[in-house]
Amino acid sequence: MSRASGGLARDVLKVPCKRLLASGGLVNAGFAASSVFVSLFFYVTSGSVTNMALYSLGNYTGLTLGFLAMARWFPETSPRRLFRAGLGLNAMFYLLLIVLGRHAGALALELGLVGGMAAGTYWLGANTLTYDVLSPEGRGRYYGFNFAITSVLNFVMPLSAGVVIGRLGGQTGFVAVFAIALSAFVLAWWAARGLSTTPGIGGVPLRRALAVPPVRTEWGRMWLALGMRGFKQAAGGLGLIVLIALATHSSTAQGEFAAVASLAGVGTSVLAGRLRPASRALGMWVGAVGFAATTVMLFFRADFGMLMAYGALSGFIYPGLMVPLAASVLDVIDTDPAAAQLRGAYMLSQEVAINAGRIAAVLVLLALLAVAKPVEAVVVVLGVAAALQLGAAHLGAAALEQSDASRGARGALA
């Protein structure tokens, strides 16, 4: 290992980066154990794919509202406090699911809003803290490590949760899984006590966050790329749960699919995190083209065997786009001379883009469910998501190129 690469590795693994990885790992464990099964829970308790989609719609809307509420009402609150408050709110959400039990099915949209606002509070704190804590040199590796850890957790936790639900059966199994998630968030809240305290994001009106993309063209391109990535997240997250539920009617199968798709991406995430900034555009294109080609498989058939093959291939290739894009977002923000003062506006702008894409995917799915069979509706939405990733790669690479040019011009002037 070269001296430079060794320095980067040490940068990622030093405190507070280790603390951020540790607390974030516990959060990811909670989400990995439960996220698939929360959506499935609303399907099981109501017997309706539409209710599952309504929960997702409420969740993504709540995410946006959570960001807006925290930015408006708690502008001077440290990202660390928002981070921990979000963890506490997420723990309360899972406690609410446990208490409501089978009665939760009739409250899909409302509970989606509650869970989304809890997650929005957490992610505003987490994303801002990540920007504050990480040096530019360590971002790629941090995201590579983080996505790799998440992939491992997404292998172990859903598989274990699926077995728990299969063994205990019915509501008891879901309650056990939600209790595991609740415990993970409580532990993460405790682990986060040593994270750095950084300045609040300041008052960030929505109009100010929305004004950034038109003013800075490189951020406008990145903003659209993030929206396309959000569309894929929702289409895949919700659509694949629907396809597996219809193909197998098995909670264990849901865990098996999530495990295979996540394990396939562990090595790719680490490798993508090692890409130098100059190679990130190539990584985005490889990930996007590979993902689009893989999605074509589902247009032939969508039985469980084909879904597992799709999960393994897409899980392996997609980090090529996801990891460089995530690191490039922070690099593009850095090229703004006022980034330190406007980081809150950028974080809010980022989340508005991602959640707009997610909400768009759910609305498209709900519209298609009204006129087509569930399998056909989901496959079409996944196809649209795959096509949009090509756009995300193009826009992300263009934003990164323009950002590098701006940085070079400032360096020449200096």
Secondary structure, 3 states (H helix, E strand, C coil): CCHHHHHHHHHHHCCCHHHHHHHHHHHHHHHHHHHHHHHHHHHHHHCCHHHHHHHHHHHHHHHHHHHHHHHHHCCCCCHHHHHHHHHHHHHHHHHHHHHHHHHHHHHHHHHHHHHHHHHHHHHHHHHHHHHHHCCHHHHHHHHHHHHHHHHHHHHHHHHHHHHHHHHHCHHHHHHHHHHHHHHHHHHHHHHHHHCCCCCCCCCCCHHHHHHHHHHCHHHHHHHHHHHHHHHHHHHHHHHHHHHHHHHHCCHHHHHHHHHHHHHCCHHHHHHHHCCCHHHHHHHHHHHHHHHHHHHHHHHCCCCHHHHHHHHHHHHHHCHHHHHHHHHHHHHHHHCCCCHHHHHHHHHHHHHHHHHHHHHHHHHHHHHHHCCCCHHHHHHHHHHHHHHHHHHHHHHHHHHHHHHHHHHHHHHHHC
